[in-house]
């Protein structure tokens, strides 16, 4: 409301756009799948994560309308594993990963963007997924219910 009234100077100085995303918002995972979705959902459940999680494979990542992520408080986190280097949503950046990270830094993307990696490469594994969820929980971006 203060922003609408141009009184945003009254807001606390330490405000990040990530905090605008709802803690119970959706988590989107873009990656070729080396692991079954049910196993990944089991990992989330074991950590107490109740957020809706959507999985998009390598082919779906090519044509996903990434502009839908911009200024969207319903998307809490975007987890990126092995995705196509060139997609429809790079907006002039060198890759999708860089594009989404830069948009998050610029405040265009409210969601937290996390690279999923294993053996120094982008890769979705049960462990990289678990670590990303733990990071989101520890940062307060999502709530875990045990």
PyMOL commands that set and color helices and strands:
alter all, ss='L'
color gray80, all
select helices_A, chain A and resi 8-10+17-20+37-46+58-63+66-69+96-106+126-138
alter helices_A, ss='H'
color red, helices_A
select strands_A, chain A and resi 26-30+53-56+75-80+112-115+117-118+121-122
alter strands_A, ss='S'
color yellow, strands_A
deselect
rebuild
show_as cartoon
